[in-house]
């Protein structure tokens, strides 16, 4: 299992548009991916799950993946978050 923490830096956090980009990226990978905030873990491939976390700017989340492409998945999603979702 590969795990990394990342700080949400875009102005609006993971609201609908950035969350959609996050989900689309997560669905590019075959492994199981979870995103965690405050001891709540949800499937990173589920829009409703990600939105239910209420992730805002400045919050730290943990992205974890398990499976054949877990390292690429975590690195790809962390890169997307660090890019600020091009906002």
PDB file of N, CA, C and O in Angstrom:
ATOM      1  N   UNK A   1       0.847  -1.189   0.000  1.00  0.00           N
ATOM      2  CA  UNK A   1       0.000   0.000   0.000  1.00  0.00           C
ATOM      3  C   UNK A   1       0.884   1.241   0.000  1.00  0.00           C
ATOM      4  O   UNK A   1       1.868   1.329   0.735  1.00  0.00           O
ATOM      5  N   UNK A   2       0.513   2.174  -0.827  1.00  0.00           N
ATOM      6  CA  UNK A   2       1.226   3.454  -0.941  1.00  0.00           C
ATOM      7  C   UNK A   2       0.324   4.546  -0.375  1.00  0.00           C
ATOM      8  O   UNK A   2      -0.861   4.610  -0.702  1.00  0.00           O
ATOM      9  N   UNK A   3       0.893   5.409   0.481  1.00  0.00           N
ATOM     10  CA  UNK A   3       0.121   6.470   1.137  1.00  0.00           C
ATOM     11  C   UNK A   3       0.909   7.766   1.152  1.00  0.00           C
ATOM     12  O   UNK A   3       2.121   7.768   1.367  1.00  0.00           O
ATOM     13  N   UNK A   4       0.195   8.888   0.917  1.00  0.00           N
ATOM     14  CA  UNK A   4       0.817  10.219   1.024  1.00  0.00           C
ATOM     15  C   UNK A   4      -0.194  11.231   1.509  1.00  0.00           C
ATOM     16  O   UNK A   4      -1.381  11.171   1.185  1.00  0.00           O
ATOM     17  N   UNK A   5       0.316  12.169   2.301  1.00  0.00           N
ATOM     18  CA  UNK A   5      -0.513  13.306   2.723  1.00  0.00           C
ATOM     19  C   UNK A   5      -0.261  14.458   1.765  1.00  0.00           C
ATOM     20  O   UNK A   5       0.841  14.624   1.241  1.00  0.00           O
ATOM     21  N   UNK A   6      -1.306  15.254   1.547  1.00  0.00           N
ATOM     22  CA  UNK A   6      -1.187  16.412   0.673  1.00  0.00           C
ATOM     23  C   UNK A   6      -2.129  17.498   1.184  1.00  0.00           C
ATOM     24  O   UNK A   6      -3.219  17.211   1.680  1.00  0.00           O
ATOM     25  N   UNK A   7      -1.691  18.747   1.054  1.00  0.00           N
ATOM     26  CA  UNK A   7      -2.497  19.893   1.478  1.00  0.00           C
ATOM     27  C   UNK A   7      -3.246  20.426   0.262  1.00  0.00           C
ATOM     28  O   UNK A   7      -2.661  20.609  -0.805  1.00  0.00           O
ATOM     29  N   UNK A   8      -4.525  20.669   0.428  1.00  0.00           N
ATOM     30  CA  UNK A   8      -5.358  21.221  -0.650  1.00  0.00           C
ATOM     31  C   UNK A   8      -5.039  22.719  -0.757  1.00  0.00           C
ATOM     32  O   UNK A   8      -5.208  23.465   0.208  1.00  0.00           O
ATOM     33  N   UNK A   9      -4.581  23.147  -1.927  1.00  0.00           N
ATOM     34  CA  UNK A   9      -4.117  24.527  -2.085  1.00  0.00           C
ATOM     35  C   UNK A   9      -5.021  25.382  -2.969  1.00  0.00           C
ATOM     36  O   UNK A   9      -4.915  26.608  -2.942  1.00  0.00           O
ATOM     37  N   UNK A  10      -5.905  24.770  -3.749  1.00  0.00           N
ATOM     38  CA  UNK A  10      -6.744  25.601  -4.614  1.00  0.00           C
ATOM     39  C   UNK A  10      -7.794  26.333  -3.788  1.00  0.00           C
ATOM     40  O   UNK A  10      -8.196  25.862  -2.724  1.00  0.00           O
ATOM     41  N   UNK A  11      -8.225  27.463  -4.271  1.00  0.00           N
ATOM     42  CA  UNK A  11      -9.079  28.382  -3.503  1.00  0.00           C
ATOM     43  C   UNK A  11     -10.388  27.769  -3.030  1.00  0.00           C
ATOM     44  O   UNK A  11     -10.859  28.092  -1.940  1.00  0.00           O
ATOM     45  N   UNK A  12     -10.973  26.904  -3.817  1.00  0.00           N
ATOM     46  CA  UNK A  12     -12.299  26.393  -3.468  1.00  0.00           C
ATOM     47  C   UNK A  12     -12.290  24.980  -2.897  1.00  0.00           C
ATOM     48  O   UNK A  12     -13.356  24.401  -2.687  1.00  0.00           O
ATOM     49  N   UNK A  13     -11.129  24.420  -2.646  1.00  0.00           N
ATOM     50  CA  UNK A  13     -11.066  23.069  -2.097  1.00  0.00           C
ATOM     51  C   UNK A  13     -11.546  22.051  -3.116  1.00  0.00           C
ATOM     52  O   UNK A  13     -11.446  22.275  -4.323  1.00  0.00           O
ATOM     53  N   UNK A  14     -12.067  20.933  -2.628  1.00  0.00           N
ATOM     54  CA  UNK A  14     -12.565  19.898  -3.537  1.00  0.00           C
ATOM     55  C   UNK A  14     -14.079  20.023  -3.684  1.00  0.00           C
ATOM     56  O   UNK A  14     -14.829  19.140  -3.269  1.00  0.00           O
ATOM     57  N   UNK A  15     -14.518  21.139  -4.283  1.00  0.00           N
ATOM     58  CA  UNK A  15     -15.928  21.290  -4.616  1.00  0.00           C
ATOM     59  C   UNK A  15     -16.188  20.530  -5.913  1.00  0.00           C
ATOM     60  O   UNK A  15     -15.318  19.782  -6.360  1.00  0.00           O
ATOM     61  N   UNK A  16     -17.328  20.695  -6.516  1.00  0.00           N
ATOM     62  CA  UNK A  16     -17.751  19.856  -7.640  1.00  0.00           C
ATOM     63  C   UNK A  16     -16.754  19.760  -8.793  1.00  0.00           C
ATOM     64  O   UNK A  16     -16.428  18.654  -9.224  1.00  0.00           O
ATOM     65  N   UNK A  17     -16.268  20.876  -9.296  1.00  0.00           N
ATOM     66  CA  UNK A  17     -15.391  20.829 -10.474  1.00  0.00           C
ATOM     67  C   UNK A  17     -14.055  20.158 -10.175  1.00  0.00           C
ATOM     68  O   UNK A  17     -13.694  19.210 -10.873  1.00  0.00           O
ATOM     69  N   UNK A  18     -13.292  20.612  -9.155  1.00  0.00           N
ATOM     70  CA  UNK A  18     -12.033  19.932  -8.861  1.00  0.00           C
ATOM     71  C   UNK A  18     -12.240  18.470  -8.425  1.00  0.00           C
ATOM     72  O   UNK A  18     -11.423  17.604  -8.735  1.00  0.00           O
ATOM     73  N   UNK A  19     -13.332  18.210  -7.710  1.00  0.00           N
ATOM     74  CA  UNK A  19     -13.607  16.830  -7.297  1.00  0.00           C
ATOM     75  C   UNK A  19     -13.830  15.948  -8.521  1.00  0.00           C
ATOM     76  O   UNK A  19     -13.407  14.792  -8.542  1.00  0.00           O
ATOM     77  N   UNK A  20     -14.487  16.489  -9.533  1.00  0.00           N
ATOM     78  CA  UNK A  20     -14.709  15.731 -10.765  1.00  0.00           C
ATOM     79  C   UNK A  20     -13.377  15.411 -11.436  1.00  0.00           C
ATOM     80  O   UNK A  20     -13.177  14.288 -11.901  1.00  0.00           O
ATOM     81  N   UNK A  21     -12.464  16.378 -11.495  1.00  0.00           N
ATOM     82  CA  UNK A  21     -11.131  16.125 -12.054  1.00  0.00           C
ATOM     83  C   UNK A  21     -10.410  15.043 -11.246  1.00  0.00           C
ATOM     84  O   UNK A  21      -9.756  14.163 -11.807  1.00  0.00           O
ATOM     85  N   UNK A  22     -10.539  15.125  -9.929  1.00  0.00           N
ATOM     86  CA  UNK A  22      -9.891  14.158  -9.040  1.00  0.00           C
ATOM     87  C   UNK A  22     -10.444  12.756  -9.304  1.00  0.00           C
ATOM     88  O   UNK A  22      -9.672  11.803  -9.415  1.00  0.00           O
ATOM     89  N   UNK A  23     -11.747  12.619  -9.404  1.00  0.00           N
ATOM     90  CA  UNK A  23     -12.393  11.328  -9.651  1.00  0.00           C
ATOM     91  C   UNK A  23     -11.974  10.776 -11.009  1.00  0.00           C
ATOM     92  O   UNK A  23     -11.654   9.593 -11.133  1.00  0.00           O
ATOM     93  N   UNK A  24     -11.977  11.636 -12.027  1.00  0.00           N
ATOM     94  CA  UNK A  24     -11.589  11.190 -13.369  1.00  0.00           C
ATOM     95  C   UNK A  24     -10.162  10.652 -13.371  1.00  0.00           C
ATOM     96  O   UNK A  24      -9.877   9.625 -13.987  1.00  0.00           O
ATOM     97  N   UNK A  25      -9.269  11.355 -12.677  1.00  0.00           N
ATOM     98  CA  UNK A  25      -7.880  10.905 -12.589  1.00  0.00           C
ATOM     99  C   UNK A  25      -7.799   9.578 -11.835  1.00  0.00           C
ATOM    100  O   UNK A  25      -7.093   8.662 -12.258  1.00  0.00           O
ATOM    101  N   UNK A  26      -8.522   9.477 -10.720  1.00  0.00           N
ATOM    102  CA  UNK A  26      -8.506   8.246  -9.925  1.00  0.00           C
ATOM    103  C   UNK A  26      -8.998   7.054 -10.741  1.00  0.00           C
ATOM    104  O   UNK A  26      -8.480   5.946 -10.604  1.00  0.00           O
ATOM    105  N   UNK A  27      -9.989   7.282 -11.582  1.00  0.00           N
ATOM    106  CA  UNK A  27     -10.547   6.200 -12.388  1.00  0.00           C
ATOM    107  C   UNK A  27      -9.631   5.756 -13.523  1.00  0.00           C
ATOM    108  O   UNK A  27      -9.926   4.773 -14.202  1.00  0.00           O
ATOM    109  N   UNK A  28      -8.535   6.457 -13.738  1.00  0.00           N
ATOM    110  CA  UNK A  28      -7.544   6.040 -14.737  1.00  0.00           C
ATOM    111  C   UNK A  28      -6.695   4.871 -14.236  1.00  0.00           C
ATOM    112  O   UNK A  28      -5.987   4.231 -15.014  1.00  0.00           O
ATOM    113  N   UNK A  29      -6.770   4.602 -12.949  1.00  0.00           N
ATOM    114  CA  UNK A  29      -5.940   3.568 -12.338  1.00  0.00           C
ATOM    115  C   UNK A  29      -6.785   2.356 -11.954  1.00  0.00           C
ATOM    116  O   UNK A  29      -7.971   2.481 -11.651  1.00  0.00           O
ATOM    117  N   UNK A  30      -6.158   1.188 -11.973  1.00  0.00           N
ATOM    118  CA  UNK A  30      -6.858  -0.058 -11.679  1.00  0.00           C
ATOM    119  C   UNK A  30      -6.921  -0.370 -10.190  1.00  0.00           C
ATOM    120  O   UNK A  30      -7.790  -1.124  -9.754  1.00  0.00           O
ATOM    121  N   UNK A  31      -6.020   0.196  -9.413  1.00  0.00           N
ATOM    122  CA  UNK A  31      -5.937  -0.118  -7.992  1.00  0.00           C
ATOM    123  C   UNK A  31      -7.088   0.506  -7.203  1.00  0.00           C
ATOM    124  O   UNK A  31      -7.824   1.351  -7.714  1.00  0.00           O
ATOM    125  N   UNK A  32      -7.227   0.081  -5.973  1.00  0.00           N
ATOM    126  CA  UNK A  32      -8.191   0.665  -5.044  1.00  0.00           C
ATOM    127  C   UNK A  32      -7.579   1.927  -4.461  1.00  0.00           C
ATOM    128  O   UNK A  32      -6.450   1.896  -3.973  1.00  0.00           O
ATOM    129  N   UNK A  33      -8.304   3.037  -4.503  1.00  0.00           N
ATOM    130  CA  UNK A  33      -7.785   4.318  -4.013  1.00  0.00           C
ATOM    131  C   UNK A  33      -8.766   4.886  -2.985  1.00  0.00           C
ATOM    132  O   UNK A  33      -9.975   4.928  -3.212  1.00  0.00           O
ATOM    133  N   UNK A  34      -8.216   5.320  -1.856  1.00  0.00           N
ATOM    134  CA  UNK A  34      -9.015   5.943  -0.802  1.00  0.00           C
ATOM    135  C   UNK A  34      -8.484   7.337  -0.530  1.00  0.00           C
ATOM    136  O   UNK A  34      -7.287   7.593  -0.659  1.00  0.00           O
ATOM    137  N   UNK A  35      -9.376   8.231  -0.154  1.00  0.00           N
ATOM    138  CA  UNK A  35      -8.977   9.558   0.311  1.00  0.00           C
ATOM    139  C   UNK A  35      -9.539   9.702   1.722  1.00  0.00           C
ATOM    140  O   UNK A  35     -10.686   9.345   1.987  1.00  0.00           O
ATOM    141  N   UNK A  36      -8.708  10.235   2.627  1.00  0.00           N
ATOM    142  CA  UNK A  36      -9.075  10.299   4.035  1.00  0.00           C
ATOM    143  C   UNK A  36      -8.920  11.713   4.577  1.00  0.00           C
ATOM    144  O   UNK A  36      -7.944  12.406   4.291  1.00  0.00           O
ATOM    145  N   UNK A  37      -9.914  12.122   5.369  1.00  0.00           N
ATOM    146  CA  UNK A  37      -9.864  13.388   6.100  1.00  0.00           C
ATOM    147  C   UNK A  37     -10.513  13.156   7.457  1.00  0.00           C
ATOM    148  O   UNK A  37     -11.629  12.644   7.539  1.00  0.00           O
ATOM    149  N   UNK A  38      -9.819  13.528   8.507  1.00  0.00           N
ATOM    150  CA  UNK A  38     -10.366  13.407   9.865  1.00  0.00           C
ATOM    151  C   UNK A  38     -10.887  12.002  10.163  1.00  0.00           C
ATOM    152  O   UNK A  38     -12.010  11.849  10.643  1.00  0.00           O
ATOM    153  N   UNK A  39     -10.100  10.997   9.890  1.00  0.00           N
ATOM    154  CA  UNK A  39     -10.449   9.597  10.178  1.00  0.00           C
ATOM    155  C   UNK A  39     -11.638   9.073   9.383  1.00  0.00           C
ATOM    156  O   UNK A  39     -12.168   8.010   9.707  1.00  0.00           O
ATOM    157  N   UNK A  40     -12.066   9.785   8.359  1.00  0.00           N
ATOM    158  CA  UNK A  40     -13.105   9.276   7.441  1.00  0.00           C
ATOM    159  C   UNK A  40     -12.442   8.935   6.129  1.00  0.00           C
ATOM    160  O   UNK A  40     -11.787   9.781   5.518  1.00  0.00           O
ATOM    161  N   UNK A  41     -12.607   7.704   5.692  1.00  0.00           N
ATOM    162  CA  UNK A  41     -12.044   7.258   4.420  1.00  0.00           C
ATOM    163  C   UNK A  41     -13.176   6.984   3.448  1.00  0.00           C
ATOM    164  O   UNK A  41     -14.185   6.374   3.802  1.00  0.00           O
ATOM    165  N   UNK A  42     -12.993   7.444   2.216  1.00  0.00           N
ATOM    166  CA  UNK A  42     -13.980   7.171   1.170  1.00  0.00           C
ATOM    167  C   UNK A  42     -13.257   6.721  -0.098  1.00  0.00           C
ATOM    168  O   UNK A  42     -12.060   6.950  -0.274  1.00  0.00           O
ATOM    169  N   UNK A  43     -14.012   6.084  -0.958  1.00  0.00           N
ATOM    170  CA  UNK A  43     -13.509   5.653  -2.253  1.00  0.00           C
ATOM    171  C   UNK A  43     -13.201   6.896  -3.090  1.00  0.00           C
ATOM    172  O   UNK A  43     -14.087   7.714  -3.338  1.00  0.00           O
ATOM    173  N   UNK A  44     -11.967   7.036  -3.519  1.00  0.00           N
ATOM    174  CA  UNK A  44     -11.553   8.209  -4.294  1.00  0.00           C
ATOM    175  C   UNK A  44     -12.121   8.206  -5.706  1.00  0.00           C
ATOM    176  O   UNK A  44     -11.954   9.178  -6.443  1.00  0.00           O
ATOM    177  N   UNK A  45     -12.785   7.131  -6.087  1.00  0.00           N
ATOM    178  CA  UNK A  45     -13.400   7.046  -7.405  1.00  0.00           C
ATOM    179  C   UNK A  45     -14.892   7.380  -7.353  1.00  0.00           C
ATOM    180  O   UNK A  45     -15.594   7.261  -8.357  1.00  0.00           O
ATOM    181  N   UNK A  46     -15.372   7.797  -6.180  1.00  0.00           N
ATOM    182  CA  UNK A  46     -16.779   8.117  -5.979  1.00  0.00           C
ATOM    183  C   UNK A  46     -16.955   9.619  -5.760  1.00  0.00           C
ATOM    184  O   UNK A  46     -16.448  10.171  -4.783  1.00  0.00           O
ATOM    185  N   UNK A  47     -17.669  10.272  -6.662  1.00  0.00           N
ATOM    186  CA  UNK A  47     -17.880  11.711  -6.540  1.00  0.00           C
ATOM    187  C   UNK A  47     -18.624  12.050  -5.249  1.00  0.00           C
ATOM    188  O   UNK A  47     -18.220  12.962  -4.527  1.00  0.00           O
ATOM    189  N   UNK A  48     -19.690  11.337  -4.956  1.00  0.00           N
ATOM    190  CA  UNK A  48     -20.439  11.620  -3.730  1.00  0.00           C
ATOM    191  C   UNK A  48     -19.589  11.389  -2.491  1.00  0.00           C
ATOM    192  O   UNK A  48     -19.680  12.143  -1.522  1.00  0.00           O
ATOM    193  N   UNK A  49     -18.766  10.351  -2.518  1.00  0.00           N
ATOM    194  CA  UNK A  49     -17.894  10.080  -1.381  1.00  0.00           C
ATOM    195  C   UNK A  49     -16.906  11.206  -1.145  1.00  0.00           C
ATOM    196  O   UNK A  49     -16.740  11.665  -0.016  1.00  0.00           O
ATOM    197  N   UNK A  50     -16.250  11.653  -2.208  1.00  0.00           N
ATOM    198  CA  UNK A  50     -15.266  12.725  -2.091  1.00  0.00           C
ATOM    199  C   UNK A  50     -15.940  14.024  -1.641  1.00  0.00           C
ATOM    200  O   UNK A  50     -15.425  14.715  -0.762  1.00  0.00           O
ATOM    201  N   UNK A  51     -17.077  14.355  -2.233  1.00  0.00           N
ATOM    202  CA  UNK A  51     -17.781  15.581  -1.848  1.00  0.00           C
ATOM    203  C   UNK A  51     -18.256  15.526  -0.398  1.00  0.00           C
ATOM    204  O   UNK A  51     -18.315  16.556   0.274  1.00  0.00           O
ATOM    205  N   UNK A  52     -18.594  14.338   0.085  1.00  0.00           N
ATOM    206  CA  UNK A  52     -19.096  14.198   1.453  1.00  0.00           C
ATOM    207  C   UNK A  52     -18.045  14.538   2.510  1.00  0.00           C
ATOM    208  O   UNK A  52     -18.389  14.794   3.665  1.00  0.00           O
ATOM    209  N   UNK A  53     -16.777  14.542   2.125  1.00  0.00           N
ATOM    210  CA  UNK A  53     -15.717  14.875   3.080  1.00  0.00           C
ATOM    211  C   UNK A  53     -15.646  16.376   3.360  1.00  0.00           C
ATOM    212  O   UNK A  53     -15.079  16.781   4.375  1.00  0.00           O
ATOM    213  N   UNK A  54     -16.207  17.205   2.482  1.00  0.00           N
ATOM    214  CA  UNK A  54     -16.203  18.655   2.700  1.00  0.00           C
ATOM    215  C   UNK A  54     -14.791  19.226   2.770  1.00  0.00           C
ATOM    216  O   UNK A  54     -14.471  19.980   3.689  1.00  0.00           O
ATOM    217  N   UNK A  55     -13.964  18.878   1.824  1.00  0.00           N
ATOM    218  CA  UNK A  55     -12.556  19.272   1.836  1.00  0.00           C
ATOM    219  C   UNK A  55     -12.413  20.707   1.332  1.00  0.00           C
ATOM    220  O   UNK A  55     -12.806  21.021   0.209  1.00  0.00           O
ATOM    221  N   UNK A  56     -11.848  21.572   2.172  1.00  0.00           N
ATOM    222  CA  UNK A  56     -11.672  22.983   1.847  1.00  0.00           C
ATOM    223  C   UNK A  56     -10.180  23.323   1.735  1.00  0.00           C
ATOM    224  O   UNK A  56      -9.317  22.525   2.101  1.00  0.00           O
ATOM    225  N   UNK A  57      -9.905  24.505   1.229  1.00  0.00           N
ATOM    226  CA  UNK A  57      -8.525  24.981   1.085  1.00  0.00           C
ATOM    227  C   UNK A  57      -7.813  24.930   2.437  1.00  0.00           C
ATOM    228  O   UNK A  57      -8.370  25.302   3.470  1.00  0.00           O
ATOM    229  N   UNK A  58      -6.566  24.460   2.398  1.00  0.00           N
ATOM    230  CA  UNK A  58      -5.738  24.409   3.594  1.00  0.00           C
ATOM    231  C   UNK A  58      -5.841  23.110   4.370  1.00  0.00           C
ATOM    232  O   UNK A  58      -5.028  22.860   5.260  1.00  0.00           O
ATOM    233  N   UNK A  59      -6.813  22.284   4.056  1.00  0.00           N
ATOM    234  CA  UNK A  59      -6.952  21.002   4.753  1.00  0.00           C
ATOM    235  C   UNK A  59      -5.944  19.994   4.225  1.00  0.00           C
ATOM    236  O   UNK A  59      -5.560  20.026   3.056  1.00  0.00           O
ATOM    237  N   UNK A  60      -5.526  19.105   5.107  1.00  0.00           N
ATOM    238  CA  UNK A  60      -4.622  18.026   4.726  1.00  0.00           C
ATOM    239  C   UNK A  60      -5.437  16.749   4.581  1.00  0.00           C
ATOM    240  O   UNK A  60      -6.226  16.396   5.457  1.00  0.00           O
ATOM    241  N   UNK A  61      -5.233  16.062   3.457  1.00  0.00           N
ATOM    242  CA  UNK A  61      -5.888  14.784   3.219  1.00  0.00           C
ATOM    243  C   UNK A  61      -4.827  13.723   2.990  1.00  0.00           C
ATOM    244  O   UNK A  61      -3.688  14.031   2.641  1.00  0.00           O
ATOM    245  N   UNK A  62      -5.207  12.490   3.187  1.00  0.00           N
ATOM    246  CA  UNK A  62      -4.315  11.363   2.930  1.00  0.00           C
ATOM    247  C   UNK A  62      -4.876  10.575   1.756  1.00  0.00           C
ATOM    248  O   UNK A  62      -6.048  10.198   1.747  1.00  0.00           O
ATOM    249  N   UNK A  63      -4.031  10.335   0.775  1.00  0.00           N
ATOM    250  CA  UNK A  63      -4.402   9.537  -0.383  1.00  0.00           C
ATOM    251  C   UNK A  63      -3.662   8.215  -0.268  1.00  0.00           C
ATOM    252  O   UNK A  63      -2.441   8.196  -0.112  1.00  0.00           O
ATOM    253  N   UNK A  64      -4.393   7.115  -0.343  1.00  0.00           N
ATOM    254  CA  UNK A  64      -3.755   5.806  -0.275  1.00  0.00           C
ATOM    255  C   UNK A  64      -4.285   4.927  -1.397  1.00  0.00           C
ATOM    256  O   UNK A  64      -5.435   5.049  -1.819  1.00  0.00           O
ATOM    257  N   UNK A  65      -3.429   4.052  -1.862  1.00  0.00           N
ATOM    258  CA  UNK A  65      -3.795   3.155  -2.957  1.00  0.00           C
ATOM    259  C   UNK A  65      -3.187   1.787  -2.712  1.00  0.00           C
ATOM    260  O   UNK A  65      -2.113   1.655  -2.127  1.00  0.00           O
ATOM    261  N   UNK A  66      -3.906   0.773  -3.178  1.00  0.00           N
ATOM    262  CA  UNK A  66      -3.419  -0.593  -3.057  1.00  0.00           C
ATOM    263  C   UNK A  66      -3.775  -1.349  -4.324  1.00  0.00           C
ATOM    264  O   UNK A  66      -4.934  -1.404  -4.734  1.00  0.00           O
ATOM    265  N   UNK A  67      -2.750  -1.932  -4.935  1.00  0.00           N
ATOM    266  CA  UNK A  67      -2.955  -2.684  -6.166  1.00  0.00           C
ATOM    267  C   UNK A  67      -1.783  -2.527  -7.098  1.00  0.00           C
ATOM    268  O   UNK A  67      -0.739  -1.994  -6.724  1.00  0.00           O
ATOM    269  N   UNK A  68      -1.962  -2.992  -8.309  1.00  0.00           N
ATOM    270  CA  UNK A  68      -0.849  -3.090  -9.243  1.00  0.00           C
ATOM    271  C   UNK A  68      -0.224  -1.745  -9.640  1.00  0.00           C
ATOM    272  O   UNK A  68       0.982  -1.688  -9.883  1.00  0.00           O
ATOM    273  N   UNK A  69      -0.994  -0.689  -9.712  1.00  0.00           N
ATOM    274  CA  UNK A  69      -0.453   0.619 -10.116  1.00  0.00           C
ATOM    275  C   UNK A  69      -0.574   1.644  -8.987  1.00  0.00           C
ATOM    276  O   UNK A  69      -0.771   2.833  -9.238  1.00  0.00           O
ATOM    277  N   UNK A  70      -0.455   1.173  -7.745  1.00  0.00           N
ATOM    278  CA  UNK A  70      -0.669   2.034  -6.575  1.00  0.00           C
ATOM    279  C   UNK A  70       0.285   3.219  -6.516  1.00  0.00           C
ATOM    280  O   UNK A  70      -0.133   4.328  -6.182  1.00  0.00           O
ATOM    281  N   UNK A  71       1.547   3.009  -6.831  1.00  0.00           N
ATOM    282  CA  UNK A  71       2.497   4.114  -6.754  1.00  0.00           C
ATOM    283  C   UNK A  71       2.171   5.200  -7.775  1.00  0.00           C
ATOM    284  O   UNK A  71       2.175   6.387  -7.449  1.00  0.00           O
ATOM    285  N   UNK A  72       1.893   4.794  -8.997  1.00  0.00           N
ATOM    286  CA  UNK A  72       1.536   5.761 -10.046  1.00  0.00           C
ATOM    287  C   UNK A  72       0.254   6.505  -9.680  1.00  0.00           C
ATOM    288  O   UNK A  72       0.138   7.703  -9.937  1.00  0.00           O
ATOM    289  N   UNK A  73      -0.700   5.808  -9.087  1.00  0.00           N
ATOM    290  CA  UNK A  73      -1.969   6.422  -8.708  1.00  0.00           C
ATOM    291  C   UNK A  73      -1.769   7.510  -7.662  1.00  0.00           C
ATOM    292  O   UNK A  73      -2.273   8.623  -7.815  1.00  0.00           O
ATOM    293  N   UNK A  74      -1.044   7.194  -6.613  1.00  0.00           N
ATOM    294  CA  UNK A  74      -0.824   8.178  -5.546  1.00  0.00           C
ATOM    295  C   UNK A  74      -0.043   9.368  -6.080  1.00  0.00           C
ATOM    296  O   UNK A  74      -0.408  10.516  -5.823  1.00  0.00           O
ATOM    297  N   UNK A  75       1.017   9.110  -6.813  1.00  0.00           N
ATOM    298  CA  UNK A  75       1.829  10.212  -7.349  1.00  0.00           C
ATOM    299  C   UNK A  75       1.021  11.069  -8.322  1.00  0.00           C
ATOM    300  O   UNK A  75       1.141  12.294  -8.308  1.00  0.00           O
ATOM    301  N   UNK A  76       0.206  10.445  -9.161  1.00  0.00           N
ATOM    302  CA  UNK A  76      -0.616  11.195 -10.113  1.00  0.00           C
ATOM    303  C   UNK A  76      -1.641  12.078  -9.430  1.00  0.00           C
ATOM    304  O   UNK A  76      -1.845  13.225  -9.829  1.00  0.00           O
ATOM    305  N   UNK A  77      -2.292  11.546  -8.392  1.00  0.00           N
ATOM    306  CA  UNK A  77      -3.298  12.330  -7.673  1.00  0.00           C
ATOM    307  C   UNK A  77      -2.675  13.438  -6.833  1.00  0.00           C
ATOM    308  O   UNK A  77      -3.234  14.530  -6.738  1.00  0.00           O
ATOM    309  N   UNK A  78      -1.526  13.169  -6.225  1.00  0.00           N
ATOM    310  CA  UNK A  78      -0.830  14.209  -5.467  1.00  0.00           C
ATOM    311  C   UNK A  78      -0.396  15.323  -6.416  1.00  0.00           C
ATOM    312  O   UNK A  78      -0.509  16.500  -6.073  1.00  0.00           O
ATOM    313  N   UNK A  79       0.090  14.977  -7.586  1.00  0.00           N
ATOM    314  CA  UNK A  79       0.486  15.993  -8.574  1.00  0.00           C
ATOM    315  C   UNK A  79      -0.700  16.836  -8.992  1.00  0.00           C
ATOM    316  O   UNK A  79      -0.580  18.053  -9.138  1.00  0.00           O
ATOM    317  N   UNK A  80      -1.853  16.195  -9.188  1.00  0.00           N
ATOM    318  CA  UNK A  80      -3.056  16.932  -9.557  1.00  0.00           C
ATOM    319  C   UNK A  80      -3.456  17.918  -8.450  1.00  0.00           C
ATOM    320  O   UNK A  80      -3.772  19.075  -8.730  1.00  0.00           O
ATOM    321  N   UNK A  81      -3.442  17.464  -7.212  1.00  0.00           N
ATOM    322  CA  UNK A  81      -3.783  18.352  -6.096  1.00  0.00           C
ATOM    323  C   UNK A  81      -2.779  19.501  -5.994  1.00  0.00           C
ATOM    324  O   UNK A  81      -3.166  20.651  -5.785  1.00  0.00           O
ATOM    325  N   UNK A  82      -1.490  19.187  -6.142  1.00  0.00           N
ATOM    326  CA  UNK A  82      -0.448  20.223  -6.031  1.00  0.00           C
ATOM    327  C   UNK A  82      -0.525  21.229  -7.178  1.00  0.00           C
ATOM    328  O   UNK A  82      -0.040  22.352  -7.040  1.00  0.00           O
ATOM    329  N   UNK A  83      -1.121  20.851  -8.296  1.00  0.00           N
ATOM    330  CA  UNK A  83      -1.259  21.785  -9.420  1.00  0.00           C
ATOM    331  C   UNK A  83      -2.376  22.792  -9.173  1.00  0.00           C
ATOM    332  O   UNK A  83      -2.541  23.745  -9.935  1.00  0.00           O
ATOM    333  N   UNK A  84      -3.151  22.571  -8.089  1.00  0.00           N
ATOM    334  CA  UNK A  84      -4.280  23.462  -7.804  1.00  0.00           C
ATOM    335  C   UNK A  84      -5.431  23.252  -8.770  1.00  0.00           C
ATOM    336  O   UNK A  84      -6.295  24.118  -8.909  1.00  0.00           O
ATOM    337  N   UNK A  85      -5.446  22.104  -9.440  1.00  0.00           N
ATOM    338  CA  UNK A  85      -6.496  21.773 -10.410  1.00  0.00           C
ATOM    339  C   UNK A  85      -6.582  22.817 -11.518  1.00  0.00           C
ATOM    340  O   UNK A  85      -7.633  23.010 -12.129  1.00  0.00           O
ATOM    341  N   UNK A  86      -5.461  23.484 -11.762  1.00  0.00           N
ATOM    342  CA  UNK A  86      -5.369  24.497 -12.817  1.00  0.00           C
ATOM    343  C   UNK A  86      -6.420  25.588 -12.705  1.00  0.00           C
ATOM    344  O   UNK A  86      -6.929  26.095 -13.705  1.00  0.00           O
ATOM    345  N   UNK A  87      -6.734  25.938 -11.457  1.00  0.00           N
ATOM    346  CA  UNK A  87      -7.718  27.012 -11.225  1.00  0.00           C
ATOM    347  C   UNK A  87      -7.016  28.354 -11.158  1.00  0.00           C
ATOM    348  O   UNK A  87      -7.667  29.382 -10.969  1.00  0.00           O
TER     349      UNK A  87
END
